Amino acid sequence: MLKGEMNVKSTVVELNEWMIKLPKKLEVFSEAAASNRPAPKKWSPKEIVGHLCDSAIHNLQRFINVQHKKTPLVLTPYKQDEWVELQHYQDTPMEEVVALWRSLNKQIASVLLHIPTEKHMYQFELKDGNFVSLEWLAKDYIAHLKHHIKQIDAQMPLGGKEDEKRT
């Protein structure tokens, strides 16, 4: 097994683990707690998961496009706050947002597993002019996920489905 192949496969293994762990972690939230914004202009746990859905949508497209378009591909940013607002995650039951997140990530895992090893080093150009590989982008996708899971952890109820927050 080649180094790049192992790195992408280990990224997929980690993503598969999060597809089990994150929904279990979110079960402690009542719908009210999942909808609670910790401060104005800050996302609720439900909106954070929605943002992770939006991230999955954009990255799935990137993981597909890098395989058939001329590289390097330019990584275009998207308006995250607008996406979260326009997708109406705050008004959607948490169960549905989590199901969407899980479904999108199952597809990402499948796509990543089927990318030929020789394409793992295909390049993306960042807005600052630096270049990163598909392998790097897959690892960064997991790092981004973990960053937002820490935000969710900070908003977790203390005793199960109560609305009391950690301090």
Buried (B, 14 or more C-beta within 10 A) or exposed (E): EEEBBEBBBEBBEBBBEBBEEBBEBBEBBBEEBBBBBEEEEEBBBBBBBBBBBBBBBBBBEBBBBBBEEEBBBEBEEEEEEEBBEEBEBBEBEBEEBBEBBBEBBBBBBEBBEEBEBEBBEBBBBEEEEEEBBBBBBBBEBBEBBEEBBEBBEEBBBEEEEEEEEEE
